[in-house]
Amino acid sequence: MKLSRQIKPISYLRAHTAEIVRTLGERQEPLIITQNGEAKVVIQDIDSYEETENTIALLKILALGNRQIEAGQTEPASDVIARIRERSRAGSA
């Protein structure tokens, strides 16, 4: 993806809205809108947006996990599995 091709002035957005919406869905590349020569807005199709949001959520989970590891707030998986099995047996008895 070459971002320099995806930069358009706000006047282009006004004049070509339907075409932009169609193109965003086909290419799945963001479009950067400028106003007075400065980048102001990024527009992207909904599928790409949702993928970006999911990626960000996953990265936040990974960062949280890394912080917990660094703080020593972890347990061996075998201990957790054993505790879950124990609770499961106690709940069905």
N, CA and C atoms as an extended XYZ file, in Angstrom:
279
Properties=species:S:1:pos:R:3:atomname:S:1:resname:S:1:resid:I:1 pbc="F F F"
N         0.845       -1.174        0.000 N   MET     1
C         0.000        0.000        0.000 CA  MET     1
C         0.890        1.235        0.000 C   MET     1
N         0.678        2.089       -0.959 N   LYS     2
C         1.446        3.317       -1.055 CA  LYS     2
C         0.557        4.474       -0.617 C   LYS     2
N         0.811        5.011        0.562 N   LEU     3
C        -0.051        6.039        1.129 CA  LEU     3
C        -0.074        7.316        0.314 C   LEU     3
N         1.007        7.638       -0.390 N   SER     4
C         1.031        8.886       -1.145 CA  SER     4
C        -0.070        8.940       -2.201 C   SER     4
N        -0.513        7.774       -2.689 N   ARG     5
C        -1.619        7.731       -3.650 CA  ARG     5
C        -2.964        7.839       -2.957 C   ARG     5
N        -2.976        7.692       -1.659 N   GLN     6
C        -4.214        7.658       -0.896 CA  GLN     6
C        -4.455        8.955       -0.126 C   GLN     6
N        -3.862       10.041       -0.573 N   ILE     7
C        -4.041       11.337        0.072 CA  ILE     7
C        -4.826       12.236       -0.871 C   ILE     7
N        -5.957       12.735       -0.383 N   LYS     8
C        -6.825       13.578       -1.214 CA  LYS     8
C        -7.303       14.775       -0.391 C   LYS     8
N        -7.542       15.907       -1.055 N   PRO     9
C        -8.082       17.065       -0.346 CA  PRO     9
C        -9.566       16.867       -0.041 C   PRO     9
N       -10.055       17.621        0.906 N   ILE    10
C       -11.448       17.498        1.305 CA  ILE    10
C       -12.393       17.810        0.148 C   ILE    10
N       -11.977       18.669       -0.769 N   SER    11
C       -12.816       18.987       -1.931 CA  SER    11
C       -13.029       17.749       -2.795 C   SER    11
N       -12.023       16.877       -2.871 N   TYR    12
C       -12.159       15.622       -3.620 CA  TYR    12
C       -13.201       14.726       -2.943 C   TYR    12
N       -13.178       14.680       -1.626 N   LEU    13
C       -14.165       13.893       -0.880 CA  LEU    13
C       -15.579       14.387       -1.174 C   LEU    13
N       -15.759       15.690       -1.159 N   ARG    14
C       -17.082       16.258       -1.441 CA  ARG    14
C       -17.564       15.890       -2.842 C   ARG    14
N       -16.677       15.950       -3.806 N   ALA    15
C       -17.057       15.751       -5.206 CA  ALA    15
C       -17.165       14.287       -5.607 C   ALA    15
N       -16.532       13.379       -4.875 N   HIS    16
C       -16.454       11.978       -5.295 CA  HIS    16
C       -16.833       10.988       -4.194 C   HIS    16
N       -17.754       11.350       -3.335 N   THR    17
C       -18.091       10.526       -2.176 CA  THR    17
C       -18.486        9.104       -2.550 C   THR    17
N       -19.404        8.942       -3.485 N   ALA    18
C       -19.869        7.596       -3.861 CA  ALA    18
C       -18.722        6.755       -4.419 C   ALA    18
N       -17.903        7.359       -5.252 N   GLU    19
C       -16.751        6.639       -5.822 CA  GLU    19
C       -15.767        6.229       -4.727 C   GLU    19
N       -15.535        7.118       -3.774 N   ILE    20
C       -14.611        6.833       -2.670 CA  ILE    20
C       -15.118        5.663       -1.846 C   ILE    20
N       -16.394        5.675       -1.514 N   VAL    21
C       -16.968        4.587       -0.710 CA  VAL    21
C       -16.823        3.257       -1.444 C   VAL    21
N       -17.109        3.252       -2.731 N   ARG    22
C       -16.982        2.031       -3.530 CA  ARG    22
C       -15.522        1.554       -3.573 C   ARG    22
N       -14.608        2.480       -3.813 N   THR    23
C       -13.184        2.144       -3.911 CA  THR    23
C       -12.634        1.632       -2.582 C   THR    23
N       -13.051        2.244       -1.481 N   LEU    24
C       -12.577        1.798       -0.164 CA  LEU    24
C       -12.968        0.346        0.075 C   LEU    24
N       -14.187       -0.014       -0.301 N   GLY    25
C       -14.640       -1.388       -0.124 CA  GLY    25
C       -13.880       -2.370       -0.993 C   GLY    25
N       -13.513       -1.953       -2.186 N   GLU    26
C       -12.800       -2.837       -3.120 CA  GLU    26
C       -11.333       -2.995       -2.748 C   GLU    26
N       -10.671       -1.896       -2.465 N   ARG    27
C        -9.217       -1.918       -2.224 CA  ARG    27
C        -8.846       -2.234       -0.789 C   ARG    27
N        -9.718       -1.911        0.117 N   GLN    28
C        -9.465       -2.064        1.549 CA  GLN    28
C        -8.179       -1.349        1.964 C   GLN    28
N        -8.011       -0.149        1.424 N   GLU    29
C        -6.899        0.714        1.793 CA  GLU    29
C        -7.477        2.008        2.359 C   GLU    29
N        -6.871        2.569        3.375 N   PRO    30
C        -7.403        3.803        3.949 CA  PRO    30
C        -7.188        4.985        3.002 C   PRO    30
N        -7.977        6.010        3.186 N   LEU    31
C        -7.853        7.244        2.424 CA  LEU    31
C        -7.614        8.373        3.415 C   LEU    31
N        -6.596        9.161        3.162 N   ILE    32
C        -6.255       10.274        4.041 CA  ILE    32
C        -6.805       11.548        3.418 C   ILE    32
N        -7.600       12.278        4.188 N   ILE    33
C        -8.204       13.517        3.714 CA  ILE    33
C        -7.461       14.699        4.335 C   ILE    33
N        -7.095       15.636        3.469 N   THR    34
C        -6.390       16.822        3.948 CA  THR    34
C        -7.316       18.032        3.937 C   THR    34
N        -7.001       18.961        4.801 N   GLN    35
C        -7.711       20.237        4.845 CA  GLN    35
C        -6.652       21.316        5.030 C   GLN    35
N        -6.644       22.264        4.135 N   ASN    36
C        -5.619       23.321        4.136 CA  ASN    36
C        -4.211       22.731        4.132 C   ASN    36
N        -4.041       21.650        3.378 N   GLY    37
C        -2.724       21.042        3.221 CA  GLY    37
C        -2.266       20.149        4.353 C   GLY    37
N        -3.081       19.994        5.381 N   GLU    38
C        -2.716       19.149        6.520 CA  GLU    38
C        -3.601       17.916        6.566 C   GLU    38
N        -3.014       16.777        6.891 N   ALA    39
C        -3.798       15.549        7.063 CA  ALA    39
C        -4.723       15.728        8.255 C   ALA    39
N        -6.030       15.452        8.034 N   LYS    40
C        -7.014       15.664        9.098 CA  LYS    40
C        -7.795       14.412        9.444 C   LYS    40
N        -8.084       13.560        8.451 N   VAL    41
C        -8.981       12.429        8.667 CA  VAL    41
C        -8.477       11.230        7.877 C   VAL    41
N        -8.672       10.050        8.461 N   VAL    42
C        -8.422        8.802        7.743 CA  VAL    42
C        -9.761        8.091        7.603 C   VAL    42
N       -10.083        7.692        6.375 N   ILE    43
C       -11.330        6.976        6.108 CA  ILE    43
C       -10.960        5.568        5.662 C   ILE    43
N       -11.675        4.571        6.189 N   GLN    44
C       -11.416        3.195        5.770 CA  GLN    44
C       -12.725        2.412        5.750 C   GLN    44
N       -12.724        1.293        5.019 N   ASP    45
C       -13.920        0.470        4.941 CA  ASP    45
C       -14.147       -0.238        6.274 C   ASP    45
N       -15.369       -0.684        6.504 N   ILE    46
C       -15.752       -1.253        7.794 CA  ILE    46
C       -14.997       -2.543        8.106 C   ILE    46
N       -14.764       -3.382        7.106 N   ASP    47
C       -14.037       -4.633        7.363 CA  ASP    47
C       -12.614       -4.356        7.846 C   ASP    47
N       -11.947       -3.416        7.204 N   SER    48
C       -10.589       -3.056        7.622 CA  SER    48
C       -10.597       -2.434        9.015 C   SER    48
N       -11.601       -1.602        9.277 N   TYR    49
C       -11.720       -0.984       10.597 CA  TYR    49
C       -11.880       -2.042       11.681 C   TYR    49
N       -12.785       -2.995       11.455 N   GLU    50
C       -13.008       -4.052       12.441 CA  GLU    50
C       -11.751       -4.894       12.632 C   GLU    50
N       -11.037       -5.169       11.551 N   GLU    51
C        -9.795       -5.927       11.660 CA  GLU    51
C        -8.762       -5.158       12.481 C   GLU    51
N        -8.690       -3.859       12.252 N   THR    52
C        -7.777       -3.018       13.021 CA  THR    52
C        -8.140       -3.022       14.503 C   THR    52
N        -9.424       -2.884       14.795 N   GLU    53
C        -9.881       -2.896       16.189 CA  GLU    53
C        -9.575       -4.234       16.863 C   GLU    53
N        -9.793       -5.332       16.150 N   ASN    54
C        -9.485       -6.659       16.706 CA  ASN    54
C        -7.991       -6.806       16.963 C   ASN    54
N        -7.178       -6.305       16.043 N   THR    55
C        -5.725       -6.367       16.213 CA  THR    55
C        -5.289       -5.562       17.432 C   THR    55
N        -5.846       -4.377       17.589 N   ILE    56
C        -5.515       -3.535       18.746 CA  ILE    56
C        -5.916       -4.229       20.046 C   ILE    56
N        -7.103       -4.841       20.058 N   ALA    57
C        -7.553       -5.547       21.268 CA  ALA    57
C        -6.603       -6.688       21.610 C   ALA    57
N        -6.182       -7.440       20.605 N   LEU    58
C        -5.246       -8.543       20.833 CA  LEU    58
C        -3.910       -8.026       21.355 C   LEU    58
N        -3.415       -6.938       20.783 N   LEU    59
C        -2.153       -6.366       21.254 CA  LEU    59
C        -2.258       -5.877       22.695 C   LEU    59
N        -3.416       -5.325       23.070 N   LYS    60
C        -3.611       -4.903       24.465 CA  LYS    60
C        -3.585       -6.103       25.405 C   LYS    60
N        -4.211       -7.200       24.996 N   ILE    61
C        -4.204       -8.422       25.814 CA  ILE    61
C        -2.777       -8.944       25.968 C   ILE    61
N        -2.019       -8.944       24.875 N   LEU    62
C        -0.632       -9.407       24.931 CA  LEU    62
C         0.214       -8.503       25.830 C   LEU    62
N         0.010       -7.197       25.734 N   ALA    63
C         0.757       -6.260       26.582 CA  ALA    63
C         0.417       -6.481       28.055 C   ALA    63
N        -0.860       -6.696       28.349 N   LEU    64
C        -1.274       -6.977       29.726 CA  LEU    64
C        -0.608       -8.255       30.220 C   LEU    64
N        -0.602       -9.287       29.378 N   GLY    65
C         0.048      -10.547       29.749 CA  GLY    65
C         1.531      -10.351       30.028 C   GLY    65
N         2.198       -9.563       29.199 N   ASN    66
C         3.627       -9.299       29.412 CA  ASN    66
C         3.859       -8.558       30.728 C   ASN    66
N         2.983       -7.593       31.036 N   ARG    67
C         3.122       -6.874       32.315 CA  ARG    67
C         2.921       -7.824       33.490 C   ARG    67
N         1.956       -8.739       33.368 N   GLN    68
C         1.714       -9.703       34.440 CA  GLN    68
C         2.909      -10.646       34.603 C   GLN    68
N         3.513      -11.053       33.503 N   ILE    69
C         4.701      -11.912       33.567 CA  ILE    69
C         5.830      -11.168       34.269 C   ILE    69
N         6.067       -9.924       33.865 N   GLU    70
C         7.136       -9.126       34.463 CA  GLU    70
C         6.902       -8.891       35.956 C   GLU    70
N         5.634       -8.800       36.366 N   ALA    71
C         5.304       -8.560       37.778 CA  ALA    71
C         5.228       -9.859       38.575 C   ALA    71
N         5.466      -10.989       37.906 N   GLY    72
C         5.421      -12.271       38.601 CA  GLY    72
C         4.019      -12.708       38.963 C   GLY    72
N         3.028      -12.249       38.235 N   GLN    73
C         1.632      -12.571       38.533 CA  GLN    73
C         1.141      -13.716       37.643 C   GLN    73
N         1.919      -14.766       37.571 N   THR    74
C         1.542      -15.910       36.736 CA  THR    74
C         1.591      -17.192       37.555 C   THR    74
N         0.936      -18.214       37.029 N   GLU    75
C         0.953      -19.539       37.638 CA  GLU    75
C         1.238      -20.552       36.536 C   GLU    75
N         1.841      -21.658       36.880 N   PRO    76
C         2.027      -22.709       35.872 CA  PRO    76
C         0.669      -23.211       35.372 C   PRO    76
N         0.565      -23.458       34.075 N   ALA    77
C        -0.688      -23.931       33.484 CA  ALA    77
C        -1.147      -25.224       34.136 C   ALA    77
N        -0.210      -26.089       34.490 N   SER    78
C        -0.598      -27.366       35.099 CA  SER    78
C        -1.328      -27.149       36.431 C   SER    78
N        -0.921      -26.138       37.209 N   ASP    79
C        -1.607      -25.833       38.470 CA  ASP    79
C        -3.024      -25.325       38.217 C   ASP    79
N        -3.176      -24.463       37.237 N   VAL    80
C        -4.494      -23.910       36.914 CA  VAL    80
C        -5.420      -25.005       36.414 C   VAL    80
N        -4.932      -25.863       35.546 N   ILE    81
C        -5.740      -26.971       35.010 CA  ILE    81
C        -6.164      -27.908       36.133 C   ILE    81
N        -5.243      -28.209       37.023 N   ALA    82
C        -5.576      -29.088       38.153 CA  ALA    82
C        -6.645      -28.461       39.036 C   ALA    82
N        -6.543      -27.169       39.283 N   ARG    83
C        -7.541      -26.477       40.103 CA  ARG    83
C        -8.915      -26.484       39.421 C   ARG    83
N        -8.952      -26.284       38.120 N   ILE    84
C       -10.220      -26.311       37.377 CA  ILE    84
C       -10.839      -27.702       37.426 C   ILE    84
N       -10.025      -28.717       37.251 N   ARG    85
C       -10.536      -30.097       37.309 CA  ARG    85
C       -11.075      -30.425       38.698 C   ARG    85
N       -10.384      -29.942       39.703 N   GLU    86
C       -10.813      -30.170       41.076 CA  GLU    86
C       -12.176      -29.521       41.338 C   GLU    86
N       -12.341      -28.297       40.885 N   ARG    87
C       -13.626      -27.596       41.047 CA  ARG    87
C       -14.728      -28.300       40.264 C   ARG    87
N       -14.380      -28.791       39.087 N   SER    88
C       -15.362      -29.475       38.254 CA  SER    88
C       -15.860      -30.746       38.952 C   SER    88
N       -14.920      -31.498       39.543 N   ARG    89
C       -15.289      -32.711       40.262 CA  ARG    89
C       -16.132      -32.394       41.488 C   ARG    89
N       -15.773      -31.335       42.206 N   ALA    90
C       -16.507      -30.950       43.415 CA  ALA    90
C       -17.902      -30.449       43.072 C   ALA    90
N       -18.063      -29.811       41.929 N   GLY    91
C       -19.361      -29.290       41.523 CA  GLY    91
C       -20.305      -30.366       41.023 C   GLY    91
N       -19.765      -31.464       40.493 N   SER    92
C       -20.620      -32.537       39.977 CA  SER    92
C       -20.898      -33.609       41.023 C   SER    92
N       -20.270      -33.506       42.183 N   ALA    93
C       -20.466      -34.519       43.228 CA  ALA    93
C       -21.662      -34.242       44.084 C   ALA    93
